[in-house]
Amino acid sequence: MTERQMALRRAPERPNLEVLYDLSRNHEITDAELKVQKASFVYGNAPEGSGITKKSAEASVDRMRLKSPSSQ
C-alpha cells in the first residue's frame, strides 16, 4: 500500500521541463532527426546476440521499404 500512496503525490514542479515541452510542441521533425530516431529504434529493438551494430542500424534506415496500404 505504501507504493500506491507514493503514486498519488503531486509531481514536483519542473519549470525547465515545461519550457522544453512548450518548445517541442511546435517543432517539426527534420528528415535527419527522423533518420536518427529510426536507427535508434532498430538498434534498441534488435535481439540480443543478433550482431546488429549502431552502424548497421543506421545503414539499414536508408534501405527500409514500406508496403503500400493497397498491397496488404
N, C-alpha and C positions, 0 to 999 in steps of 0.2 A: 504493500500500500504506500510505502514511502516513495517509491519511484513514481507512482501516479501523481502524488501530491506535487512533486517537483515539476512535472509537466504542466501543471495548472498555473504555475507562476507566470507573470507577465515577462515577456522578453526584455532584456536590458536595452536602453537607448543606444543606438549606433548611428550617430549623425553622419559619419564618413560613409557608412554603408548606404544610407539613404541618398546621399549625393551621387554615389556611383550608380545606384539603381535608377535614379532620375536621368542620368546621362545615358545609360544603356537602353533605356526605354525607347528612345528615339534614334538609336544607332542602327543604320542599315549595314548588314554584314557584307564585307567585300568578298570577291572570289578567292583572294589569297587567304583570308580568315576562314572561309568555309573549307578550303582545301586542308588547312591545318587541323580543323576540327574533325574532318572525315578521317584523316590519317591517325589522329589520336584515338578515335573510336575503333578503327580497325586494329590498331596495336593493343589497345586496352581490352578488347574482347577476343583476342587471339587465344586459342587454347594453350595451356602450359606445355612447353616442350614442342611446339609446332615449328620452331625455327624462324618465326616471323620476327623481324627486327624493326626498329623505328624507320630505318632507311627503306626497307622493303614495303612497309606500310605506306610510306609517303609515295613511293613509286606506283603502288597499286591504285592510288586515288586517281592518277591520270588515266588509268586503263579501265575504270569502272564503267559498266554499261547497265542501264536500267531498262527493264521491259516496258513497252508502252502499254497503257491500260487495255488497248484493243487486242493485244496478243496474249492476254492472260486467260 
